[in-house]
Amino acid sequence: MSLFRDDGVVLRTQKLGEADRIITLLTRGHGRVRAVARGVRRTKSKFGARLEPFSHVDVQFFARGSELVGRGLPLCTQTEIIAPYGREIVADYARYTAGTAMLETAERFTDHEGEPNVQQYLLLIGALRTLAAAAHRPDLVLDAFLLRSLAVGGYAPSFADCARCGLPGPNRFFSVAAGGAVCGDCRTPGSVLPSPEALRLLGALLTGDWATADAAENRHVREGSGLVSAYLHWHLERGLRSLRYVEKG
């Protein structure tokens, strides 16, 4: 038997029995973890209120030896709130839908339980903090998070230099299969011709140039979001269910 402690973000919850829940978290040291929280659905449970999606928490787990090697689920025995990002996020529809897409993305990019992914964890914490603070438009924060998650996963798109031959940009065509912007010679079937402003916006979101991103027009934000969605869908092989509810522009 073993106790271990970690900090993490609650990604989702599932009902279990009459009063329990299965909590899925992305943790700093143990990657994605699923654990049982007993009694949290009772109306008087303060413990359950701390284990809601978007919450950044410090959690203590109890696991038997077999659970540590992947059989069965550990128990959440103690939890403390580090940052209640959900309080601000759920109060606004645009922030809530963008945040839900972030949680789904983080879970999809950490599909092996127990394997640490510190970059994805820190990326999610930063995105939720920015979203809760309403520092930028929710759809821009989401697209920045999606692009950086792709980069962390090894699928960084190019928005200037040709993704195939490296021809210095700007290049006008965009191919999700080729890895982003492509020149006329490397253009593939299915390539699209986005506006230069949309490509410039996406490059700014990937690198953190918020002055450029915040100044973008709604039409270019919508166009850029479509490219991000298509690129994400290609590399995940299926889209995110939550993206259909996100407000665009």
Rosetta blueprint (number, residue, H / E / L):
1 M L
2 S E
3 L E
4 F E
5 R E
6 D E
7 D E
8 G E
9 V E
10 V E
11 L E
12 R E
13 T E
14 Q E
15 K E
16 L E
17 G L
18 E L
19 A L
20 D E
21 R E
22 I E
23 I E
24 T E
25 L E
26 L E
27 T E
28 R L
29 G L
30 H L
31 G E
32 R E
33 V E
34 R E
35 A E
36 V E
37 A E
38 R L
39 G L
40 V L
41 R L
42 R L
43 T L
44 K L
45 S L
46 K H
47 F H
48 G H
49 A H
50 R L
51 L L
52 E L
53 P L
54 F L
55 S E
56 H E
57 V E
58 D E
59 V E
60 Q E
61 F E
62 F E
63 A E
64 R L
65 G H
66 S H
67 E H
68 L H
69 V L
70 G L
71 R L
72 G L
73 L L
74 P L
75 L E
76 C E
77 T E
78 Q E
79 T E
80 E E
81 I E
82 I E
83 A E
84 P E
85 Y H
86 G H
87 R H
88 E H
89 I H
90 V L
91 A L
92 D L
93 Y H
94 A H
95 R H
96 Y H
97 T H
98 A H
99 G H
100 T H
101 A H
102 M H
103 L H
104 E H
105 T H
106 A H
107 E H
108 R H
109 F L
110 T L
111 D L
112 H L
113 E L
114 G L
115 E L
116 P L
117 N L
118 V H
119 Q H
120 Q H
121 Y H
122 L H
123 L H
124 L H
125 I H
126 G H
127 A H
128 L H
129 R H
130 T H
131 L H
132 A H
133 A L
134 A L
135 A L
136 H L
137 R L
138 P H
139 D H
140 L H
141 V H
142 L H
143 D H
144 A H
145 F H
146 L H
147 L H
148 R H
149 S H
150 L H
151 A H
152 V H
153 G L
154 G L
155 Y L
156 A L
157 P L
158 S E
159 F L
160 A L
161 D L
162 C L
163 A L
164 R L
165 C L
166 G L
167 L L
168 P L
169 G L
170 P L
171 N L
172 R L
173 F E
174 F E
175 S E
176 V L
177 A L
178 A L
179 G L
180 G E
181 A E
182 V E
183 C L
184 G L
185 D L
186 C L
187 R L
188 T L
189 P L
190 G L
191 S L
192 V E
193 L L
194 P L
195 S L
196 P H
197 E H
198 A H
199 L H
200 R H
201 L H
202 L H
203 G H
204 A H
205 L H
206 L H
207 T H
208 G L
209 D L
210 W H
211 A H
212 T H
213 A H
214 D H
215 A L
216 A L
217 E L
218 N H
219 R H
220 H H
221 V H
222 R H
223 E H
224 G H
225 S H
226 G H
227 L H
228 V H
229 S H
230 A H
231 Y H
232 L H
233 H H
234 W H
235 H H
236 L H
237 E L
238 R L
239 G L
240 L L
241 R H
242 S H
243 L H
244 R H
245 Y H
246 V L
247 E L
248 K L
249 G L
